[in-house]
Amino acid sequence: HQLPPNCGKWAAAISVKGEIFCPPWDASHVLRIIASEDGQDIQVDHIGEDLGVGRCKWRSGVLGVDGKIYCPPWFASHVLRIDPVNSTSELLGPALDDLSAEGGVEDSTNPFFAAEGLDGPGKWMPGLLVADGCLYCQPWFASRVLRIDTKTGSVELIGPDLGQGPSKWWAAVLATDNAIYCPPCNASHTLRIDIATRTVETIGSDLGGAPAKYLAGALGSCGDIVCPPFSASKVLRIDCLQKTCGVLGFDLGPGEAKWRGLALSPDGCFYCPPCSASQVLRIAPFERFEIELFGPDFCHGGFKWATAVMGEDGNIYCPPFCAHKSLRIDVADRSVRQMGPDLGWGGPKWCHVEPHEDGFFYCLPNSETTCLSIDTVVGTLEFLKPDMGKQANKWKCGARSCSGEIYCPPYAAPQVLKVGFMRLQRKDKWTN
């Protein structure tokens, strides 16, 4: 079908035995990308049934234990299952009604949410596939947790009615007690999903109804989950042993979008690049929690860096979201410096980062004109040709083929993007 302007075609990519399958966002069919083992022959086609031209149908998918792909609905009315072997697609389970809720963090002028494509009252976030073979999806605008059994294909809603408020929980972290914890975005409490008992509850103190409090969380070495504040004023600590949570450390001030991403370094600490905050945030999740701001003052505002990844050298690298340059956080001496040429403020420049075993991180262009490669062995970066134009939202995601290249389904771009990996010629690495 011909899509109207400003529509995105595919927003997710899942690799299955080297073939890549993409559930439709605004497109009408599942997209399939097949590359030969040498990467020279590429086949791109549609598979499965016509799923219509509705907007924002599915924004994620996961490979189940039965070898099929399961996609929780965003605007769609059903779970989508893709069969890679038979090249078919089908709708599963009961109809999950449209939501009438309005508003939410995606209505903010914050460009991060626009880049994520969180249009309108979507139902469920991507969730987590756990050891029992089920996918558990925390509600965004939906009122209950969605459970998809990837062994049997059954779909059910579990737990109590959590209300149809907007933008309730964004992040989900699997803890050592076999439970999933979701720090509150617009919700007032942390969500806990017990895998063994299939029960759902909210825990901890009431953190209020302010929007976009926490958008990320990670499990620390002590078994607790730490969450840097996005628009909240303090770091959130979730004690999985006691099933409680609370804020800790000093007040980090008001304002939205302070820290979005975090990366675990070899020293056991989490490092968070400043999104609209002015400095790097360090969280030491040990017996005695430590919170520290360090590095130069980059000034408040600007949605500077939203993603953090740890490189082979043990340092943290951050491609620019709206910042002028990339950022490197040196863990050993806690120094912070910008890298590369000045690209000017504005964006989002690069939103999705793909790691590769060659020691590089490949950043897919959103509004930028080229792919960005970050060499985390020697700490340099390079812009990969060709120039692909300034169109926004060109590609949202990518997946690896059997030949090792990254293939990215088009969102607003007209074609699939292929990213080849760097051929290293270092004697201390390997030659390809």
VEXDO-234856 format. One record per residue (C-alpha): residue number from 1; residue in three letters; x negated, y, z. Coordinates in pm, whole numbers, plus 50000, padded with zeros to 5 digits. Layout:
! residues N
<node i="NUM" aa="ala" px="X" py="Y" pz="Z"/>
...
//
This chain:
! residues 432
<node i="1" aa="his" px="50000" py="50000" pz="50000"/>
<node i="2" aa="gln" px="49888" py="50357" pz="49935"/>
<node i="3" aa="leu" px="49831" py="50520" pz="50273"/>
<node i="4" aa="pro" px="49918" py="50883" pz="50345"/>
<node i="5" aa="pro" px="49638" py="51130" pz="50427"/>
<node i="6" aa="asn" px="49468" py="51110" pz="50769"/>
<node i="7" aa="cys" px="49551" py="50742" pz="50814"/>
<node i="8" aa="gly" px="49291" py="50492" pz="50925"/>
<node i="9" aa="lys" px="49280" py="50156" pz="50754"/>
<node i="10" aa="trp" px="49094" py="49917" pz="50990"/>
<node i="11" aa="ala" px="48964" py="49992" pz="51341"/>
<node i="12" aa="ala" px="48822" py="49656" pz="51452"/>
<node i="13" aa="ala" px="48593" py="49387" pz="51310"/>
<node i="14" aa="ile" px="48541" py="49032" pz="51440"/>
<node i="15" aa="ser" px="48273" py="48798" pz="51307"/>
<node i="16" aa="val" px="48355" py="48426" pz="51282"/>
<node i="17" aa="lys" px="48076" py="48202" pz="51151"/>
<node i="18" aa="gly" px="47938" py="48490" pz="50947"/>
<node i="19" aa="glu" px="48270" py="48596" pz="50793"/>
<node i="20" aa="ile" px="48424" py="48921" pz="50916"/>
<node i="21" aa="phe" px="48796" py="48972" pz="50979"/>
<node i="22" aa="cys" px="48960" py="49308" pz="51045"/>
<node i="23" aa="pro" px="49314" py="49345" pz="51184"/>
<node i="24" aa="pro" px="49508" py="49630" pz="51021"/>
<node i="25" aa="trp" px="49533" py="49965" pz="51195"/>
<node i="26" aa="asp" px="49737" py="50155" pz="50934"/>
<node i="27" aa="ala" px="49666" py="49912" pz="50650"/>
<node i="28" aa="ser" px="49914" py="49639" pz="50557"/>
<node i="29" aa="his" px="49690" py="49329" pz="50552"/>
<node i="30" aa="val" px="49399" py="49172" pz="50736"/>
<node i="31" aa="leu" px="49069" py="49255" pz="50564"/>
<node i="32" aa="arg" px="48810" py="48981" pz="50508"/>
<node i="33" aa="ile" px="48442" py="49039" pz="50428"/>
<node i="34" aa="ile" px="48223" py="48746" pz="50320"/>
<node i="35" aa="ala" px="47852" py="48783" pz="50247"/>
<node i="36" aa="ser" px="47620" py="48515" pz="50114"/>
<node i="37" aa="glu" px="47332" py="48398" pz="50332"/>
<node i="38" aa="asp" px="47088" py="48619" pz="50144"/>
<node i="39" aa="gly" px="47327" py="48915" pz="50161"/>
<node i="40" aa="gln" px="47329" py="48963" pz="49785"/>
<node i="41" aa="asp" px="47683" py="48847" pz="49706"/>
<node i="42" aa="ile" px="47967" py="49017" pz="49893"/>
<node i="43" aa="gln" px="48337" py="48938" pz="49871"/>
<node i="44" aa="val" px="48597" py="49178" pz="50012"/>
<node i="45" aa="asp" px="48965" py="49084" pz="50004"/>
<node i="46" aa="his" px="49296" py="49081" pz="50192"/>
<node i="47" aa="ile" px="49434" py="48770" pz="50358"/>
<node i="48" aa="gly" px="49756" py="48668" pz="50529"/>
<node i="49" aa="glu" px="50103" py="48811" pz="50514"/>
<node i="50" aa="asp" px="50204" py="49170" pz="50447"/>
<node i="51" aa="leu" px="50225" py="49330" pz="50792"/>
<node i="52" aa="gly" px="50383" py="49654" pz="50677"/>
<node i="53" aa="val" px="50270" py="50013" pz="50667"/>
<node i="54" aa="gly" px="50339" py="50110" pz="51028"/>
<node i="55" aa="arg" px="50086" py="50330" pz="51201"/>
<node i="56" aa="cys" px="49830" py="50216" pz="51459"/>
<node i="57" aa="lys" px="49929" py="49850" pz="51470"/>
<node i="58" aa="trp" px="49625" py="49669" pz="51617"/>
<node i="59" aa="arg" px="49301" py="49829" pz="51737"/>
<node i="60" aa="ser" px="49113" py="49525" pz="51870"/>
<node i="61" aa="gly" px="49074" py="49149" pz="51840"/>
<node i="62" aa="val" px="48890" py="48866" pz="52012"/>
<node i="63" aa="leu" px="48780" py="48520" pz="51899"/>
<node i="64" aa="gly" px="48974" py="48266" pz="52105"/>
<node i="65" aa="val" px="48863" py="47924" pz="52222"/>
<node i="66" aa="asp" px="49066" py="47763" pz="51942"/>
<node i="67" aa="gly" px="48860" py="47943" pz="51677"/>
<node i="68" aa="lys" px="49137" py="48190" pz="51591"/>
<node i="69" aa="ile" px="49141" py="48567" pz="51642"/>
<node i="70" aa="tyr" px="49396" py="48723" pz="51878"/>
<node i="71" aa="cys" px="49489" py="49091" pz="51859"/>
<node i="72" aa="pro" px="49696" py="49265" pz="52130"/>
<node i="73" aa="pro" px="49944" py="49518" pz="51991"/>
<node i="74" aa="trp" px="49887" py="49892" pz="52002"/>
<node i="75" aa="phe" px="50199" py="50017" pz="51821"/>
<node i="76" aa="ala" px="50288" py="49677" pz="51673"/>
<node i="77" aa="ser" px="50571" py="49474" pz="51822"/>
<node i="78" aa="his" px="50387" py="49140" pz="51839"/>
<node i="79" aa="val" px="50048" py="48987" pz="51908"/>
<node i="80" aa="leu" px="49865" py="48911" pz="51581"/>
<node i="81" aa="arg" px="49682" py="48581" pz="51529"/>
<node i="82" aa="ile" px="49432" py="48542" pz="51242"/>
<node i="83" aa="asp" px="49327" py="48194" pz="51130"/>
<node i="84" aa="pro" px="48980" py="48225" pz="50970"/>
<node i="85" aa="val" px="48978" py="47864" pz="50845"/>
<node i="86" aa="asn" px="49307" py="47881" pz="50655"/>
<node i="87" aa="ser" px="49283" py="48256" pz="50579"/>
<node i="88" aa="thr" px="49628" py="48325" pz="50725"/>
<node i="89" aa="ser" px="49780" py="48563" pz="50974"/>
<node i="90" aa="glu" px="50094" py="48538" pz="51186"/>
<node i="91" aa="leu" px="50283" py="48720" pz="51459"/>
<node i="92" aa="leu" px="50303" py="48546" pz="51797"/>
<node i="93" aa="gly" px="50531" py="48548" pz="52097"/>
<node i="94" aa="pro" px="50826" py="48766" pz="52185"/>
<node i="95" aa="ala" px="50879" py="49115" pz="52047"/>
<node i="96" aa="leu" px="50714" py="49367" pz="52277"/>
<node i="97" aa="asp" px="50940" py="49669" pz="52246"/>
<node i="98" aa="asp" px="50829" py="50014" pz="52142"/>
<node i="99" aa="leu" px="50759" py="50255" pz="52423"/>
<node i="100" aa="ser" px="50930" py="50586" pz="52473"/>
<node i="101" aa="ala" px="50665" py="50739" pz="52697"/>
<node i="102" aa="glu" px="50505" py="51055" pz="52570"/>
<node i="103" aa="gly" px="50184" py="51235" pz="52648"/>
<node i="104" aa="gly" px="49861" py="51094" pz="52783"/>
<node i="105" aa="val" px="49495" py="51169" pz="52761"/>
<node i="106" aa="glu" px="49493" py="51127" pz="52384"/>
<node i="107" aa="asp" px="49697" py="51447" pz="52360"/>
<node i="108" aa="ser" px="49407" py="51638" pz="52511"/>
<node i="109" aa="thr" px="49187" py="51859" pz="52297"/>
<node i="110" aa="asn" px="48904" py="51631" pz="52409"/>
<node i="111" aa="pro" px="48740" py="51511" pz="52083"/>
<node i="112" aa="phe" px="48636" py="51183" pz="52244"/>
<node i="113" aa="phe" px="48992" py="51054" pz="52253"/>
<node i="114" aa="ala" px="49054" py="51168" pz="51897"/>
<node i="115" aa="ala" px="48745" py="50974" pz="51787"/>
<node i="116" aa="glu" px="48875" py="50662" pz="51964"/>
<node i="117" aa="gly" px="49197" py="50683" pz="51762"/>
<node i="118" aa="leu" px="49425" py="50665" pz="52066"/>
<node i="119" aa="asp" px="49727" py="50797" pz="51879"/>
<node i="120" aa="gly" px="50052" py="50810" pz="52074"/>
<node i="121" aa="pro" px="50184" py="50563" pz="52330"/>
<node i="122" aa="gly" px="49983" py="50251" pz="52257"/>
<node i="123" aa="lys" px="50073" py="49946" pz="52462"/>
<node i="124" aa="trp" px="49758" py="49759" pz="52571"/>
<node i="125" aa="met" px="49384" py="49808" pz="52577"/>
<node i="126" aa="pro" px="49161" py="49533" pz="52430"/>
<node i="127" aa="gly" px="49125" py="49351" pz="52762"/>
<node i="128" aa="leu" px="48889" py="49065" pz="52849"/>
<node i="129" aa="leu" px="48869" py="48700" pz="52743"/>
<node i="130" aa="val" px="48776" py="48495" pz="53050"/>
<node i="131" aa="ala" px="48675" py="48139" pz="53135"/>
<node i="132" aa="asp" px="49031" py="48000" pz="53144"/>
<node i="133" aa="gly" px="49057" py="48074" pz="52770"/>
<node i="134" aa="cys" px="49306" py="48357" pz="52817"/>
<node i="135" aa="leu" px="49288" py="48720" pz="52712"/>
<node i="136" aa="tyr" px="49408" py="48960" pz="52982"/>
<node i="137" aa="cys" px="49495" py="49311" pz="52861"/>
<node i="138" aa="gln" px="49543" py="49601" pz="53100"/>
<node i="139" aa="pro" px="49838" py="49829" pz="53017"/>
<node i="140" aa="trp" px="49777" py="50168" pz="52859"/>
<node i="141" aa="phe" px="50139" py="50281" pz="52819"/>
<node i="142" aa="ala" px="50296" py="49936" pz="52871"/>
<node i="143" aa="ser" px="50438" py="49850" pz="53211"/>
<node i="144" aa="arg" px="50290" py="49503" pz="53270"/>
<node i="145" aa="val" px="49969" py="49310" pz="53208"/>
<node i="146" aa="leu" px="49960" py="49107" pz="52885"/>
<node i="147" aa="arg" px="49824" py="48751" pz="52896"/>
<node i="148" aa="ile" px="49742" py="48564" pz="52572"/>
<node i="149" aa="asp" px="49645" py="48197" pz="52603"/>
<node i="150" aa="thr" px="49401" py="48136" pz="52316"/>
<node i="151" aa="lys" px="49418" py="47759" pz="52369"/>
<node i="152" aa="thr" px="49792" py="47730" pz="52304"/>
<node i="153" aa="gly" px="49882" py="48062" pz="52140"/>
<node i="154" aa="ser" px="50135" py="48147" pz="52412"/>
<node i="155" aa="val" px="50204" py="48510" pz="52502"/>
<node i="156" aa="glu" px="50348" py="48636" pz="52831"/>
<node i="157" aa="leu" px="50368" py="48938" pz="53056"/>
<node i="158" aa="ile" px="50246" py="48882" pz="53411"/>
<node i="159" aa="gly" px="50262" py="49071" pz="53737"/>
<node i="160" aa="pro" px="50494" py="49344" pz="53858"/>
<node i="161" aa="asp" px="50631" py="49639" pz="53665"/>
<node i="162" aa="leu" px="50362" py="49908" pz="53688"/>
<node i="163" aa="gly" px="50573" py="50181" pz="53531"/>
<node i="164" aa="gln" px="50557" py="50337" pz="53187"/>
<node i="165" aa="gly" px="50334" py="50628" pz="53275"/>
<node i="166" aa="pro" px="50079" py="50725" pz="53011"/>
<node i="167" aa="ser" px="49715" py="50621" pz="52985"/>
<node i="168" aa="lys" px="49704" py="50414" pz="53301"/>
<node i="169" aa="trp" px="49385" py="50205" pz="53276"/>
<node i="170" aa="trp" px="49106" py="50228" pz="53019"/>
<node i="171" aa="ala" px="48815" py="50012" pz="53138"/>
<node i="172" aa="ala" px="48815" py="49650" pz="53257"/>
<node i="173" aa="val" px="48534" py="49467" pz="53439"/>
<node i="174" aa="leu" px="48516" py="49096" pz="53525"/>
<node i="175" aa="ala" px="48377" py="49051" pz="53877"/>
<node i="176" aa="thr" px="48216" py="48759" pz="54058"/>
<node i="177" aa="asp" px="48539" py="48676" pz="54246"/>
<node i="178" aa="asn" px="48702" py="48568" pz="53917"/>
<node i="179" aa="ala" px="48916" py="48878" pz="53899"/>
<node i="180" aa="ile" px="48937" py="49169" pz="53656"/>
<node i="181" aa="tyr" px="48920" py="49521" pz="53799"/>
<node i="182" aa="cys" px="49037" py="49831" pz="53612"/>
<node i="183" aa="pro" px="48947" py="50175" pz="53749"/>
<node i="184" aa="pro" px="49229" py="50429" pz="53714"/>
<node i="185" aa="cys" px="49246" py="50660" pz="53414"/>
<node i="186" aa="asn" px="49579" py="50837" pz="53470"/>
<node i="187" aa="ala" px="49701" py="50574" pz="53718"/>
<node i="188" aa="ser" px="49667" py="50648" pz="54088"/>
<node i="189" aa="his" px="49519" py="50313" pz="54197"/>
<node i="190" aa="thr" px="49267" py="50054" pz="54079"/>
<node i="191" aa="leu" px="49423" py="49749" pz="53911"/>
<node i="192" aa="arg" px="49321" py="49394" pz="54009"/>
<node i="193" aa="ile" px="49410" py="49087" pz="53799"/>
<node i="194" aa="asp" px="49344" py="48754" pz="53974"/>
<node i="195" aa="ile" px="49261" py="48492" pz="53709"/>
<node i="196" aa="ala" px="49316" py="48184" pz="53927"/>
<node i="197" aa="thr" px="49660" py="48283" pz="54056"/>
<node i="198" aa="arg" px="49765" py="48502" pz="53761"/>
<node i="199" aa="thr" px="49871" py="48770" pz="54004"/>
<node i="200" aa="val" px="49843" py="49145" pz="53952"/>
<node i="201" aa="glu" px="49814" py="49412" pz="54221"/>
<node i="202" aa="thr" px="49687" py="49762" pz="54279"/>
<node i="203" aa="ile" px="49422" py="49809" pz="54547"/>
<node i="204" aa="gly" px="49245" py="50084" pz="54736"/>
<node i="205" aa="ser" px="49343" py="50433" pz="54826"/>
<node i="206" aa="asp" px="49563" py="50660" pz="54617"/>
<node i="207" aa="leu" px="49331" py="50861" pz="54391"/>
<node i="208" aa="gly" px="49603" py="51094" pz="54270"/>
<node i="209" aa="gly" px="49769" py="51152" pz="53938"/>
<node i="210" aa="ala" px="49504" py="51368" pz="53772"/>
<node i="211" aa="pro" px="49437" py="51257" pz="53412"/>
<node i="212" aa="ala" px="49132" py="51073" pz="53281"/>
<node i="213" aa="lys" px="48965" py="51006" pz="53615"/>
<node i="214" aa="tyr" px="48746" py="50708" pz="53516"/>
<node i="215" aa="leu" px="48678" py="50563" pz="53171"/>
<node i="216" aa="ala" px="48391" py="50324" pz="53244"/>
<node i="217" aa="gly" px="48277" py="50073" pz="53502"/>
<node i="218" aa="ala" px="48006" py="49810" pz="53541"/>
<node i="219" aa="leu" px="47910" py="49535" pz="53783"/>
<node i="220" aa="gly" px="47607" py="49610" pz="53996"/>
<node i="221" aa="ser" px="47351" py="49371" pz="54141"/>
<node i="222" aa="cys" px="47521" py="49387" pz="54481"/>
<node i="223" aa="gly" px="47846" py="49253" pz="54335"/>
<node i="224" aa="asp" px="48030" py="49585" pz="54350"/>
<node i="225" aa="ile" px="48164" py="49775" pz="54049"/>
<node i="226" aa="val" px="48054" py="50135" pz="54000"/>
<node i="227" aa="cys" px="48241" py="50388" pz="53786"/>
<node i="228" aa="pro" px="48098" py="50727" pz="53689"/>
<node i="229" aa="pro" px="48351" py="51011" pz="53705"/>
<node i="230" aa="phe" px="48495" py="51126" pz="53375"/>
<node i="231" aa="ser" px="48728" py="51392" pz="53512"/>
<node i="232" aa="ala" px="48723" py="51279" pz="53877"/>
<node i="233" aa="ser" px="48484" py="51453" pz="54114"/>
<node i="234" aa="lys" px="48309" py="51151" pz="54271"/>
<node i="235" aa="val" px="48169" py="50810" pz="54176"/>
<node i="236" aa="leu" px="48413" py="50524" pz="54237"/>
<node i="237" aa="arg" px="48292" py="50207" pz="54409"/>
<node i="238" aa="ile" px="48504" py="49890" pz="54393"/>
<node i="239" aa="asp" px="48418" py="49638" pz="54665"/>
<node i="240" aa="cys" px="48516" py="49306" pz="54507"/>
<node i="241" aa="leu" px="48448" py="49105" pz="54824"/>
<node i="242" aa="gln" px="48680" py="49313" pz="55040"/>
<node i="243" aa="lys" px="48916" py="49394" pz="54750"/>
<node i="244" aa="thr" px="48901" py="49762" pz="54832"/>
<node i="245" aa="cys" px="48770" py="50072" pz="54660"/>
<node i="246" aa="gly" px="48681" py="50428" pz="54742"/>
<node i="247" aa="val" px="48480" py="50725" pz="54626"/>
<node i="248" aa="leu" px="48125" py="50778" pz="54743"/>
<node i="249" aa="gly" px="47842" py="51027" pz="54732"/>
<node i="250" aa="phe" px="47857" py="51401" pz="54702"/>
<node i="251" aa="asp" px="48115" py="51600" pz="54509"/>
<node i="252" aa="leu" px="48010" py="51629" pz="54144"/>
<node i="253" aa="gly" px="48245" py="51913" pz="54072"/>
<node i="254" aa="pro" px="48558" py="51974" pz="53866"/>
<node i="255" aa="gly" px="48599" py="51959" pz="53492"/>
<node i="256" aa="glu" px="48677" py="51688" pz="53239"/>
<node i="257" aa="ala" px="48451" py="51449" pz="53048"/>
<node i="258" aa="lys" px="48154" py="51474" pz="53283"/>
<node i="259" aa="trp" px="48009" py="51126" pz="53218"/>
<node i="260" aa="arg" px="48147" py="50872" pz="52971"/>
<node i="261" aa="gly" px="47886" py="50599" pz="52922"/>
<node i="262" aa="leu" px="47647" py="50412" pz="53150"/>
<node i="263" aa="ala" px="47364" py="50165" pz="53096"/>
<node i="264" aa="leu" px="47195" py="49924" pz="53337"/>
<node i="265" aa="ser" px="46817" py="49954" pz="53341"/>
<node i="266" aa="pro" px="46548" py="49707" pz="53456"/>
<node i="267" aa="asp" px="46523" py="49886" pz="53793"/>
<node i="268" aa="gly" px="46881" py="49779" pz="53871"/>
<node i="269" aa="cys" px="47020" py="50133" pz="53850"/>
<node i="270" aa="phe" px="47283" py="50273" pz="53619"/>
<node i="271" aa="tyr" px="47203" py="50580" pz="53409"/>
<node i="272" aa="cys" px="47479" py="50801" pz="53268"/>
<node i="273" aa="pro" px="47401" py="51063" pz="53003"/>
<node i="274" aa="pro" px="47586" py="51393" pz="53039"/>
<node i="275" aa="cys" px="47898" py="51416" pz="52827"/>
<node i="276" aa="ser" px="48025" py="51753" pz="52948"/>
<node i="277" aa="ala" px="47822" py="51748" pz="53270"/>
<node i="278" aa="ser" px="47489" py="51929" pz="53274"/>
<node i="279" aa="gln" px="47252" py="51654" pz="53394"/>
<node i="280" aa="val" px="47189" py="51279" pz="53383"/>
<node i="281" aa="leu" px="47360" py="51083" pz="53663"/>
<node i="282" aa="arg" px="47175" py="50794" pz="53832"/>
<node i="283" aa="ile" px="47367" py="50541" pz="54043"/>
<node i="284" aa="ala" px="47165" py="50294" pz="54254"/>
<node i="285" aa="pro" px="47414" py="50019" pz="54351"/>
<node i="286" aa="phe" px="47213" py="49853" pz="54625"/>
<node i="287" aa="glu" px="47287" py="49789" pz="54993"/>
<node i="288" aa="arg" px="47269" py="50162" pz="55042"/>
<node i="289" aa="phe" px="47421" py="50337" pz="54742"/>
<node i="290" aa="glu" px="47229" py="50633" pz="54604"/>
<node i="291" aa="ile" px="47357" py="50895" pz="54364"/>
<node i="292" aa="glu" px="47125" py="51144" pz="54198"/>
<node i="293" aa="leu" px="47133" py="51411" pz="53929"/>
<node i="294" aa="phe" px="46805" py="51465" pz="53747"/>
<node i="295" aa="gly" px="46650" py="51598" pz="53429"/>
<node i="296" aa="pro" px="46690" py="51932" pz="53256"/>
<node i="297" aa="asp" px="47009" py="52134" pz="53273"/>
<node i="298" aa="phe" px="47190" py="52088" pz="52939"/>
<node i="299" aa="cys" px="47472" py="52323" pz="53044"/>
<node i="300" aa="his" px="47829" py="52221" pz="53117"/>
<node i="301" aa="gly" px="48070" py="52133" pz="52838"/>
<node i="302" aa="gly" px="48010" py="52029" pz="52482"/>
<node i="303" aa="phe" px="48087" py="51653" pz="52481"/>
<node i="304" aa="lys" px="47717" py="51600" pz="52428"/>
<node i="305" aa="trp" px="47650" py="51224" pz="52467"/>
<node i="306" aa="ala" px="47914" py="50954" pz="52514"/>
<node i="307" aa="thr" px="47716" py="50631" pz="52462"/>
<node i="308" aa="ala" px="47416" py="50485" pz="52645"/>
<node i="309" aa="val" px="47216" py="50173" pz="52549"/>
<node i="310" aa="met" px="46903" py="50019" pz="52699"/>
<node i="311" aa="gly" px="46620" py="49967" pz="52454"/>
<node i="312" aa="glu" px="46349" py="49702" pz="52436"/>
<node i="313" aa="asp" px="46112" py="49941" pz="52612"/>
<node i="314" aa="gly" px="46345" py="49957" pz="52914"/>
<node i="315" aa="asn" px="46447" py="50316" pz="52848"/>
<node i="316" aa="ile" px="46797" py="50448" pz="52780"/>
<node i="317" aa="tyr" px="46888" py="50589" pz="52438"/>
<node i="318" aa="cys" px="47193" py="50799" pz="52355"/>
<node i="319" aa="pro" px="47299" py="50904" pz="52004"/>
<node i="320" aa="pro" px="47462" py="51247" pz="51991"/>
<node i="321" aa="phe" px="47838" py="51267" pz="52008"/>
<node i="322" aa="cys" px="47857" py="51646" pz="51966"/>
<node i="323" aa="ala" px="47506" py="51730" pz="52090"/>
<node i="324" aa="his" px="47235" py="51877" pz="51869"/>
<node i="325" aa="lys" px="46994" py="51583" pz="51918"/>
<node i="326" aa="ser" px="46964" py="51226" pz="52045"/>
<node i="327" aa="leu" px="46867" py="51172" pz="52409"/>
<node i="328" aa="arg" px="46606" py="50947" pz="52571"/>
<node i="329" aa="ile" px="46602" py="50874" pz="52945"/>
<node i="330" aa="asp" px="46265" py="50741" pz="53064"/>
<node i="331" aa="val" px="46345" py="50512" pz="53355"/>
<node i="332" aa="ala" px="45991" py="50480" pz="53496"/>
<node i="333" aa="asp" px="45930" py="50850" pz="53562"/>
<node i="334" aa="arg" px="46293" py="50968" pz="53536"/>
<node i="335" aa="ser" px="46214" py="51213" pz="53262"/>
<node i="336" aa="val" px="46471" py="51315" pz="53004"/>
<node i="337" aa="arg" px="46401" py="51448" pz="52657"/>
<node i="338" aa="gln" px="46582" py="51509" pz="52332"/>
<node i="339" aa="met" px="46471" py="51336" pz="52012"/>
<node i="340" aa="gly" px="46482" py="51413" pz="51643"/>
<node i="341" aa="pro" px="46579" py="51718" pz="51439"/>
<node i="342" aa="asp" px="46841" py="51972" pz="51542"/>
<node i="343" aa="leu" px="47169" py="51865" pz="51378"/>
<node i="344" aa="gly" px="47375" py="52148" pz="51517"/>
<node i="345" aa="trp" px="47662" py="52122" pz="51761"/>
<node i="346" aa="gly" px="47981" py="51946" pz="51652"/>
<node i="347" aa="gly" px="48115" py="51604" pz="51587"/>
<node i="348" aa="pro" px="48187" py="51339" pz="51663"/>
<node i="349" aa="lys" px="47862" py="51249" pz="51488"/>
<node i="350" aa="trp" px="47810" py="50882" pz="51579"/>
<node i="351" aa="cys" px="48055" py="50685" pz="51794"/>
<node i="352" aa="his" px="47973" py="50318" pz="51742"/>
<node i="353" aa="val" px="47634" py="50158" pz="51812"/>
<node i="354" aa="glu" px="47532" py="49812" pz="51690"/>
<node i="355" aa="pro" px="47227" py="49644" pz="51850"/>
<node i="356" aa="his" px="46997" py="49424" pz="51646"/>
<node i="357" aa="glu" px="46725" py="49177" pz="51744"/>
<node i="358" aa="asp" px="46473" py="49376" pz="51540"/>
<node i="359" aa="gly" px="46460" py="49621" pz="51831"/>
<node i="360" aa="phe" px="46670" py="49885" pz="51657"/>
<node i="361" aa="phe" px="47010" py="50027" pz="51739"/>
<node i="362" aa="tyr" px="47219" py="50122" pz="51437"/>
<node i="363" aa="cys" px="47469" py="50405" pz="51479"/>
<node i="364" aa="leu" px="47759" py="50420" pz="51233"/>
<node i="365" aa="pro" px="47846" py="50764" pz="51095"/>
<node i="366" aa="asn" px="48174" py="50921" pz="51201"/>
<node i="367" aa="ser" px="48145" py="51277" pz="51074"/>
<node i="368" aa="glu" px="47770" py="51260" pz="51012"/>
<node i="369" aa="thr" px="47643" py="51192" pz="50662"/>
<node i="370" aa="thr" px="47401" py="50903" pz="50729"/>
<node i="371" aa="cys" px="47350" py="50603" pz="50954"/>
<node i="372" aa="leu" px="47115" py="50664" pz="51245"/>
<node i="373" aa="ser" px="46861" py="50396" pz="51342"/>
<node i="374" aa="ile" px="46687" py="50416" pz="51679"/>
<node i="375" aa="asp" px="46365" py="50217" pz="51717"/>
<node i="376" aa="thr" px="46358" py="50131" pz="52087"/>
<node i="377" aa="val" px="46019" py="49958" pz="52063"/>
<node i="378" aa="val" px="45825" py="50276" pz="51986"/>
<node i="379" aa="gly" px="46095" py="50531" pz="52071"/>
<node i="380" aa="thr" px="46159" py="50692" pz="51733"/>
<node i="381" aa="leu" px="46462" py="50744" pz="51513"/>
<node i="382" aa="glu" px="46536" py="50760" pz="51142"/>
<node i="383" aa="phe" px="46829" py="50865" pz="50923"/>
<node i="384" aa="leu" px="46913" py="50595" pz="50670"/>
<node i="385" aa="lys" px="47002" py="50685" pz="50314"/>
<node i="386" aa="pro" px="47223" py="50737" pz="50123"/>
<node i="387" aa="asp" px="47414" py="51050" pz="50219"/>
<node i="388" aa="met" px="47780" py="50952" pz="50264"/>
<node i="389" aa="gly" px="47938" py="51293" pz="50301"/>
<node i="390" aa="lys" px="48087" py="51491" pz="50589"/>
<node i="391" aa="gln" px="48429" py="51325" pz="50593"/>
<node i="392" aa="ala" px="48538" py="51252" pz="50951"/>
<node i="393" aa="asn" px="48625" py="50907" pz="51086"/>
<node i="394" aa="lys" px="48457" py="50721" pz="50802"/>
<node i="395" aa="trp" px="48389" py="50398" pz="50993"/>
<node i="396" aa="lys" px="48492" py="50300" pz="51347"/>
<node i="397" aa="cys" px="48333" py="49958" pz="51393"/>
<node i="398" aa="gly" px="48106" py="49691" pz="51249"/>
<node i="399" aa="ala" px="48024" py="49321" pz="51276"/>
<node i="400" aa="arg" px="47737" py="49093" pz="51176"/>
<node i="401" aa="ser" px="47744" py="48857" pz="50881"/>
<node i="402" aa="cys" px="47558" py="48526" pz="50849"/>
<node i="403" aa="ser" px="47281" py="48712" pz="50665"/>
<node i="404" aa="gly" px="47229" py="48944" pz="50962"/>
<node i="405" aa="glu" px="47352" py="49265" pz="50802"/>
<node i="406" aa="ile" px="47617" py="49482" pz="50964"/>
<node i="407" aa="tyr" px="47940" py="49530" pz="50769"/>
<node i="408" aa="cys" px="48183" py="49807" pz="50857"/>
<node i="409" aa="pro" px="48545" py="49809" pz="50738"/>
<node i="410" aa="pro" px="48663" py="50148" pz="50612"/>
<node i="411" aa="tyr" px="48868" py="50363" pz="50846"/>
<node i="412" aa="ala" px="48897" py="50686" pz="50647"/>
<node i="413" aa="ala" px="48614" py="50597" pz="50408"/>
<node i="414" aa="pro" px="48700" py="50444" pz="50068"/>
<node i="415" aa="gln" px="48462" py="50145" pz="50088"/>
<node i="416" aa="val" px="48302" py="49888" pz="50316"/>
<node i="417" aa="leu" px="47965" py="50000" pz="50456"/>
<node i="418" aa="lys" px="47671" py="49757" pz="50458"/>
<node i="419" aa="val" px="47379" py="49829" pz="50690"/>
<node i="420" aa="gly" px="47061" py="49627" pz="50634"/>
<node i="421" aa="phe" px="46819" py="49584" pz="50922"/>
<node i="422" aa="met" px="46468" py="49726" pz="50935"/>
<node i="423" aa="arg" px="46199" py="49490" pz="50810"/>
<node i="424" aa="leu" px="45936" py="49518" pz="51079"/>
<node i="425" aa="gln" px="45572" py="49482" pz="50981"/>
<node i="426" aa="arg" px="45427" py="49472" pz="51331"/>
<node i="427" aa="lys" px="45186" py="49197" pz="51422"/>
<node i="428" aa="asp" px="45309" py="49198" pz="51781"/>
<node i="429" aa="lys" px="45664" py="49133" pz="51658"/>
<node i="430" aa="trp" px="45740" py="48939" pz="51344"/>
<node i="431" aa="thr" px="45733" py="48989" pz="50971"/>
<node i="432" aa="asn" px="46053" py="48961" pz="50770"/>
//
